[in-house]
Amino acid sequence: MRVEGSYSVYPVRAIIVMGVGGCGKTTIGTRLAQLLGNAPFIDADSLHPAENVAKMSKGLPLTDSDRWPWLQRVREEIEKEANRLITGQNLSLSATRKIIGERMDGKPSSQCLYVVCACSSLKRSYRELLSRSDPDTPVDVQTHDTVFLYIDVGKQELARRLTRRTGHFFSVSLLDSQLETLEPPDTTREAAIVVHGDDPEDAVVDEAHRKVTHYVTKNSL
């Protein structure tokens, strides 16, 4: 997993908006995607298999064995969107290699595209899976690096939001189990940014956009 102080040579940045249920991942992620050039947005909740949805609807927390296949599918969707972006921007395989080669040589490139995904990503091991490239893919044809945007919200505020939320399979009864599972990202060891989600929505979006663009600029050749 790439850390602060290292540099990305890939043309696409996958921004994964993470946190426990009720922190605002989908709301903030959707608006952030718009600010990042109308980037494609993936809601990982929509990728859960029916068995996971049924389990959570009954107030039963997911286990690692429930989450691993789902996380793998999320990673695959991010990779698909990154490849679609490159195709849509007329970046052929040779052009992608050229961009990567220039960045490896320390030359600036204006090509930077985004994919935004809302996914809880509670454990570091989950984040490692989501940010890991396919080991069978050569470095010069890999498409993206991953940055996690953690929305940190207090338990009381999370409970208030979940109590008021309707039409979603995740209920307030699952909050404690998610907080117990949560391993907040260590920004000194992971490619991660933290924003304070207790603030008004507009302020959170502004902070997220500012920190993401600063981080990407700082960590790109």
Solvent accessible surface area in square Angstrom, and as a share of the most:
residue,aa,sasa,rsa
1,M,81,0.36
2,R,39,0.14
3,V,51,0.29
4,E,68,0.31
5,G,51,0.49
6,S,39,0.25
7,Y,112,0.43
8,S,1,0.01
9,V,18,0.10
10,Y,28,0.11
11,P,0,0.00
12,V,0,0.00
13,R,2,0.01
14,A,1,0.01
15,I,0,0.00
16,I,0,0.00
17,V,0,0.00
18,M,0,0.00
19,G,0,0.00
20,V,6,0.04
21,G,7,0.07
22,G,10,0.10
23,C,2,0.01
24,G,23,0.22
25,K,26,0.11
26,T,61,0.36
27,T,65,0.38
28,I,7,0.04
29,G,0,0.00
30,T,50,0.29
31,R,77,0.28
32,L,0,0.00
33,A,4,0.03
34,Q,107,0.48
35,L,88,0.44
36,L,17,0.08
37,G,67,0.65
38,N,121,0.62
39,A,13,0.10
40,P,33,0.21
41,F,62,0.26
42,I,17,0.09
43,D,42,0.22
44,A,1,0.00
45,D,42,0.22
46,S,86,0.55
47,L,17,0.09
48,H,19,0.09
49,P,48,0.30
50,A,79,0.61
51,E,126,0.57
52,N,6,0.03
53,V,46,0.26
54,A,50,0.38
55,K,56,0.24
56,M,11,0.05
57,S,70,0.45
58,K,153,0.65
59,G,24,0.23
60,L,88,0.44
61,P,60,0.38
62,L,15,0.07
63,T,68,0.39
64,D,53,0.28
65,S,85,0.55
66,D,33,0.17
67,R,16,0.06
68,W,93,0.33
69,P,86,0.54
70,W,8,0.03
71,L,0,0.00
72,Q,59,0.26
73,R,112,0.41
74,V,0,0.00
75,R,22,0.08
76,E,73,0.33
77,E,39,0.18
78,I,1,0.01
79,E,39,0.18
80,K,99,0.42
81,E,36,0.16
82,A,0,0.00
83,N,77,0.40
84,R,137,0.50
85,L,33,0.17
86,I,14,0.07
87,T,102,0.59
88,G,59,0.56
89,Q,91,0.41
90,N,136,0.70
91,L,16,0.08
92,S,62,0.40
93,L,96,0.48
94,S,78,0.50
95,A,29,0.22
96,T,5,0.03
97,R,106,0.39
98,K,128,0.54
99,I,12,0.06
100,I,3,0.01
101,G,30,0.29
102,E,43,0.19
103,R,3,0.01
104,M,112,0.50
105,D,107,0.56
106,G,49,0.47
107,K,111,0.47
108,P,117,0.74
109,S,30,0.20
110,S,115,0.74
111,Q,63,0.28
112,C,45,0.27
113,L,27,0.13
114,Y,30,0.12
115,V,1,0.00
116,V,0,0.00
117,C,1,0.01
118,A,2,0.02
119,C,2,0.01
120,S,14,0.09
121,S,0,0.00
122,L,0,0.00
123,K,46,0.20
124,R,62,0.23
125,S,47,0.31
126,Y,2,0.01
127,R,1,0.00
128,E,65,0.29
129,L,19,0.10
130,L,1,0.01
131,S,28,0.18
132,R,125,0.46
133,S,39,0.25
134,D,53,0.28
135,P,119,0.75
136,D,129,0.67
137,T,44,0.25
138,P,79,0.50
139,V,81,0.47
140,D,57,0.30
141,V,35,0.20
142,Q,27,0.12
143,T,14,0.08
144,H,20,0.09
145,D,24,0.12
146,T,8,0.05
147,V,0,0.00
148,F,1,0.00
149,L,0,0.00
150,Y,16,0.06
151,I,2,0.01
152,D,54,0.28
153,V,13,0.08
154,G,35,0.34
155,K,114,0.48
156,Q,161,0.71
157,E,37,0.17
158,L,1,0.00
159,A,32,0.25
160,R,110,0.40
161,R,64,0.23
162,L,8,0.04
163,T,99,0.58
164,R,173,0.63
165,R,94,0.34
166,T,122,0.71
167,G,90,0.86
168,H,68,0.31
169,F,44,0.18
170,F,15,0.06
171,S,47,0.30
172,V,63,0.36
173,S,77,0.49
174,L,3,0.02
175,L,5,0.02
176,D,74,0.38
177,S,30,0.19
178,Q,17,0.08
179,L,53,0.26
180,E,146,0.65
181,T,29,0.17
182,L,28,0.14
183,E,78,0.35
184,P,81,0.51
185,P,11,0.07
186,D,58,0.30
187,T,57,0.33
188,T,109,0.63
189,R,138,0.50
190,E,2,0.01
191,A,0,0.00
192,A,5,0.04
193,I,13,0.07
194,V,44,0.25
195,V,0,0.00
196,H,104,0.46
197,G,3,0.03
198,D,80,0.42
199,D,63,0.33
200,P,100,0.63
201,E,80,0.36
202,D,86,0.45
203,A,46,0.36
204,V,3,0.02
205,V,1,0.01
206,D,92,0.48
207,E,24,0.11
208,A,0,0.00
209,H,56,0.25
210,R,143,0.52
211,K,58,0.25
212,V,0,0.00
213,T,45,0.26
214,H,117,0.52
215,Y,13,0.05
216,V,9,0.05
217,T,104,0.61
218,K,110,0.47
219,N,3,0.01
220,S,28,0.18
221,L,70,0.35
